[in-house]
Amino acid sequence: MKTNNLIHIQKVCTHCNVDLSFIQSLSELGHIELIVESNDYYISEENLKPLESLINFHTELHINIEGIDTIAHLLKKIEVLQGELLIAKNKLNVEIGE
């Protein structure tokens, strides 16, 4: 795998001032995907923004890993429900001819 669009996780840890174990915990909980290549951890550019959000919960709001897990699950649930609501609204608009 090419590492062109991958960011070494140690750079993220240094930049965001968090331990690698914190990021590994987020990965174990399924909130981010770490890529292992040559015994080094990387994260894709597309997963960087969600990771930064989770890190901000920890560093800015002092929320522990269990709280972050709960928040992340609730945010995903909200996203799913918003999608379902949009689908229902679109179906309703089609049925009433708008």
C-alpha positions as CSV (number, residue, x, y, z in Angstrom):
1,M,0.0,0.0,0.0
2,K,1.3,3.4,-0.8
3,T,1.7,5.8,2.0
4,N,1.1,9.0,-0.1
5,N,-2.3,9.7,1.5
6,L,-1.4,8.2,4.9
7,I,-0.3,10.1,7.9
8,H,2.1,8.5,10.4
9,I,0.2,8.3,13.7
10,Q,3.1,9.5,15.7
11,K,2.9,12.9,13.8
12,V,-0.8,13.1,14.9
13,C,0.1,12.2,18.5
14,T,2.8,14.9,18.6
15,H,0.6,17.5,16.9
16,C,-2.4,16.9,19.0
17,N,-0.5,16.1,22.2
18,V,-2.1,12.7,22.9
19,D,-0.6,9.3,23.6
20,L,-0.6,6.6,21.0
21,S,-2.5,4.4,23.5
22,F,-5.4,6.8,23.3
23,I,-5.6,6.6,19.6
24,Q,-5.2,2.8,19.7
25,S,-8.2,2.7,22.2
26,L,-10.3,4.6,19.7
27,S,-9.3,2.1,17.0
28,E,-10.2,-0.8,19.2
29,L,-13.6,0.7,19.9
30,G,-14.1,0.9,16.1
31,H,-14.2,4.7,15.8
32,I,-11.1,5.1,13.6
33,E,-9.2,2.7,11.4
34,L,-5.5,2.5,11.9
35,I,-3.4,1.1,9.0
36,V,-0.4,-1.0,10.0
37,E,2.5,-1.0,7.5
38,S,6.0,-2.1,8.2
39,N,5.2,-2.2,12.0
40,D,4.2,1.5,11.9
41,Y,0.7,2.9,12.4
42,Y,-0.9,5.2,9.9
43,I,-4.2,6.9,9.4
44,S,-5.7,7.9,6.1
45,E,-6.4,11.5,5.3
46,E,-10.1,10.9,5.1
47,N,-10.1,9.6,8.7
48,L,-8.1,12.5,10.1
49,K,-11.0,14.9,10.6
50,P,-13.1,12.4,12.6
51,L,-10.1,11.6,14.7
52,E,-9.4,15.2,15.4
53,S,-13.0,15.6,16.6
54,L,-12.6,12.7,19.0
55,I,-9.3,14.1,20.2
56,N,-10.9,17.5,20.8
57,F,-13.5,15.8,23.1
58,H,-10.7,14.4,25.1
59,T,-8.3,17.4,25.2
60,E,-10.7,20.4,25.2
61,L,-13.6,18.9,27.1
62,H,-11.7,16.4,29.3
63,I,-13.9,13.6,28.3
64,N,-12.6,10.1,29.0
65,I,-12.5,7.3,26.5
66,E,-15.8,5.8,27.7
67,G,-17.5,9.1,27.3
68,I,-16.1,9.6,23.9
69,D,-17.3,6.1,22.9
70,T,-20.8,7.1,24.0
71,I,-20.7,10.4,22.3
72,A,-19.5,8.8,19.0
73,H,-22.2,6.2,19.1
74,L,-24.9,8.9,19.7
75,L,-23.5,11.0,16.9
76,K,-23.6,8.1,14.5
77,K,-27.2,7.3,15.6
78,I,-28.2,10.9,14.9
79,E,-26.6,10.7,11.5
80,V,-28.6,7.6,10.7
81,L,-31.8,9.0,11.9
82,Q,-31.3,12.2,9.9
83,G,-30.8,10.1,6.8
84,E,-34.0,8.2,7.5
85,L,-35.9,11.4,8.1
86,L,-34.7,12.8,4.8
87,I,-35.8,9.6,3.0
88,A,-39.2,9.8,4.6
89,K,-39.6,13.5,3.7
90,N,-38.6,12.7,0.1
91,K,-41.1,9.9,-0.1
92,L,-43.8,12.1,1.3
93,N,-43.1,14.9,-1.1
94,V,-43.3,12.4,-4.0
95,E,-46.6,11.0,-2.8
96,I,-48.2,14.5,-2.4
97,G,-46.8,15.7,-5.7
98,E,-44.5,18.5,-4.6
